[in-house]
Each structure stands twice: as structure tokens, then as C-alpha cells.
Amino acid sequence: MTTCECGRPVNDGYVCTGCADTARDALHRVVEGLDVDLTVTLAKQGTRPTTRAGRTGKASEAPLPLDLRAAEARTVLTDTLRAWVVRVREDMPKAVPPRPTLPGMAKWLLPLTGWLRHATYGAQALDEITAAVAQAVRVVDVPEERVGVGRCPTCSSPVYAPASRLIAYCKTEDCDGVVDVQLWQQSLQQLAWNHQAGATELAAFATKHLGMTLKASTIRSWAHRGKLTAANPGEPVPRYRFADVATLAGKAA
């Protein structure tokens, strides 16, 4: 009997089935599009605001030419899979080599996770593969932004949560208040229905607080094409009624 690196006893190899399954799931993630997710993250360079000492940086600050974390994660993942493909092929010289892509190498290694449980280097292989995939996942899985979703009905403290949540819990000590996010969104929309503001403010409000996918350029385009009328004609900065914008957004969805 041996002991897996996770501490579980193993009767038939060097790695427990749990750790092998974790590595298998990680390889599945690569096969199912992690490479594409990394590419998208690289392409989004410069879209996230920079921070300095916890403060959001100015929009005019020049972004880096690439997302260094995504580039590093891709390199680590590629090198890890390539290294273990080469090592396994030393024991399986007649095996057809995989395509030299992340999905190709992951697909080739997938059915061998069980076999690796019994290889003397299996623990290292499965652990490095799992760690490399986890690093890539951390880069692409950016937590959803938390927004204000109202005040706690019990203690009146502001409550924050991702806008996609159905309910949100108050974080104030010794308080168990719950906010119904959907009801909050509905009441917020009713309050804002007759609100007037510029295209940038309305787009940000609708996107952040109401879950709409709306850009200021879209609102300006509607106005330019005559679909949207300014509530303050003649003034240098046009303002639009939220009700009119929301109606057009609903038709365009």
C-alpha cells in the first residue's frame, strides 16, 4: 500500500482515484474550450481598469500590450502538457502522437489518467497538469462584479451582490436580512422609468444595475437614426428618457 500526495491510502497504484478524477476533469476543461477562453482573455487586454493603491486608474492610462497573466498561464499549460506527452510516449513509442495544440494534447492525455495512476511518475504528472489548468482557469474565470442591490430590510445596511443573483444576504454582523434582487431590480426600474440622463450614464446604469447589455454608442446611434428623441432639444448635451431607451433595448434584444 502507498499513500497518495493528498494523504489518501492507495492499494493499486501511486495516485488515488479522486486525484486522478480531478486531473481528468481538468483535461476535460481544456478539451472543452479553455484555450479559447485564454485567447478571449488575451484579446480583452486594456478593457479592465488599472488600479493604484486600491483606486481605479484613469481610462486614459495606456494598457499593457497583452494580458501577462493569461500569456503566462497559456505558456505554463502548453509546456506542462507537452512535457508529459513526451514522457508518456517514451513508455508508449508506438502511440500516435497528438496534435500539438492544447485541446489536442489534452484529448490525448485524457484516457491515460487511469494509466498514470500506476506509473511511478504519475503523481507528479497528474499534479502538474491539475495545477497548470487551475492557473489558467483562475485567469479566465473573473468573478462577477458586485453591485448594490438595495438595503437590508432588517438593519437598513446597504447590501452588495452580483446582479445575476436571485437573493442577496446582508453581511452586517448578527444580521440575517435577505434582499430579493429581482424585486429590487423591478423597483429600481420603476423609479428610473422617467429619469433623464445622457447616453453614457443611461448605458452604465442599465448595464450595471438592470442586467441589460447596452452601450452608449448604441443609444447615440438610435438618436442619430431618429429612433430616439432627446428630452432636452436644443441643449448641447442631449438627455434621453430611460423609458424610451429601455423600450428600444427590449426590441433590439
N, C-alpha and C positions, 0 to 999 in steps of 0.2 A: 504494500500500500504506500502511495505517495501523497503529498499534500499539494494542492493547487496553490498558486500565488495568492488567491483570495482567502486561503485558510481552510477551504473545504477538503476533506479526505477524498482521494481518488483511488479506486480499486483497479481500474483498467487503463491507465494511461498517466499523463503528466498534467492534464488540464481537466477541470470538471466540466460537465455538460452545460452548466449555467454560463460559465465564461465563454465556452465555445459558441453558445447560442447568442451571446451578446456580440461577439465578433461577426457572427453570421448576419445578425440584424444590421450591424454597421456596414457590412459589404452590400447588403440589400439597399441601403440608403444611397450608396454610390451608384449602383446599377440603376436606381430609380430617378436619378437626376441631380445628385449632389454637385456634379461637375458643372451642370447648367446653372445651378444656384450660385456657385462660386463666380462664374462668368458674369452673371447679373450683378452680383455684389461689386465686382471689379468695375463694371460699367457705370455703377451709381456713384463713382468717386466724385467727391465735391458736392453731393446733394445733401449730406448731413452737415449741420453747423459745427464749426470748431468750437472748442471750449478752452477757457483760460481761467484757472483757479475756480472752476465751477460755474463761470459765466459764459453765456453763449457768445460766440465771436460774431463780428460783423459779416454781413453777407458778401461784402466786397473782398474779404480775405481770400487769397489765392489758394485753391485746394492742391493737395499733392497730386502728382501726375498719375498715381494709381493707389488703390487701397492696399496698403502694405500688409495688413493682417490677412486679407484674402489671398494676396500673392504668396505670402509665406505658407499659409495653410495648404494651398494647392501644391506648392513645391514639396512640402513635407509629405503630403498624402501620396503624390506621384512617386517620390523617391522610396517611400515605405513599401508601397505595393510592388514596385518594380524590383526592389531588393528581395522580397520574399517570393516573387515569381521565379527569379533567377535561382534562389536557394532550393526551392521545391523541385525545379526542373533538374537539378543535379541528381536528385533521387528518382526522377521520372524522365530520363533522357528521351524516351520515345513519345512523350506527350506533345501534342500540337501546341505551339506557343500561342499566347493570346494576342489580340490586337494591342498595340502599345498605347492605349488610351485608358483613362481612369475607369470608365464603365467596362471596357474590355478586360482589363486585368482583374477587376473586382468580380466580374462574372466567372472568370477562370478559377479564381480562388474560392468562390462560394461553396462548391460541392466538396472542397478539400478541408473545410473547417473540422469536420469529424475526424478525418485522417490526421490532421495536425495535432489532435488531442494525444495521439500516441507517438508523435515524433519527439525526439529529445530536445529539439529547438522549438517545439510547438507553443510552449508557454510564452516565449519571447515574441514569436511571430504574431500570435493572436492578441497579445497585449499591445504591441506596437501598432497593429492595424486598428484596433479599437481606439487607441489614443489619437491616432492621426485623423480618423474620421470624426471623433469627438471635437477635435480642434477646429476642423472645417465647419462642423455644424454650429459651433458657438459663433463663428464669424457670420454665417448666413442667417441664423435664427435670431434676429434682433427683436428684443422684447417690444411688444406693442406699447405705444405712448399712453401714459396715464393722463386722464383729463378730469377736471372737476365734474362730478355727476350730481351735484346738489348738496344739501345739508342734512346731517343726521336727524331723523325725526325724534330721536331721544334726547340728544345733548346739543343739537344745532351746530356741531362742528362740521367744517367742510369735509366732504368725502371724495376721494380720488380713486379712479379705476380705469382700465381700458374701456373705451366706448362700446366695444363689442360685447361686454359682459351683460348678463341679464339682471344680476343683482350685485350690489357692492356693500362691503361691510365697513362700518366705522372702525377706525384704528385707535380711537381715543381709549386710554386705559380705563378698564372697568365699565366699558360701554358696549352693548351688544346690538346697537342700532343697525338697521338694514335699509338701503335705498334701492327702490325699484328703478333701474336705469332706463328701461323703456318708458315708464311713466314720466320720469324726469325729462327724457328727450321730447316726449309729446308736449309737456307743459312748456318746455323751453321753446319749442317750435311755435306754440300758440302765442307766447309772449313776443316772439321775434317776428311774427307774421307781418305786422305793419311797420317794422323797423326799416329805416332807410340808411344806407351806407354806400361807400364806394365799392368798386368791384373787388379789390384786394381784401377788404375787411369782410365782405359777404362770403367770398370764397373760403377764406380761412375759417370763418365761423361755421359755415355749413359742413366743411370737411372735418374740422376738429370736434365739434360738438354734436352734429347730427348724423355723422357717418356718411355724408354724401361725397362722391368723388367729383369735385368741382374746382375748376381753375379760373383765376381772374381773367385770363386771356379769353376763356370761353364766354364769360359774361360780356366782355367788351365786344367780342365778335357778334353776339346776339344783338347788342345795341347798334353796332355798325350796319347790320343787315336789316335793321328795323323791327326785329322781333321783340325788343325791349326798349321801353321809353323811360328816360330819366325823370326822376321825381322833382328835379330842380332845374328845368330847362333854362339855358342862358348862363348858368354859373360855370366857372372854369373847370371845376372838378365835379363830374356828374355823380349823383347818388341814385340808387335804384331801390325799389321796394323788395324786401326779402320774399314776400308772397309771389311777386312776378317771377323772380329768379328761381324759386323753388318749383313753381309750376313748369317752367321751361326745362329745368333739370329733370323733373319727373317724366316729361315727354321724351327727353333725349335718352333716358335710361334704357 
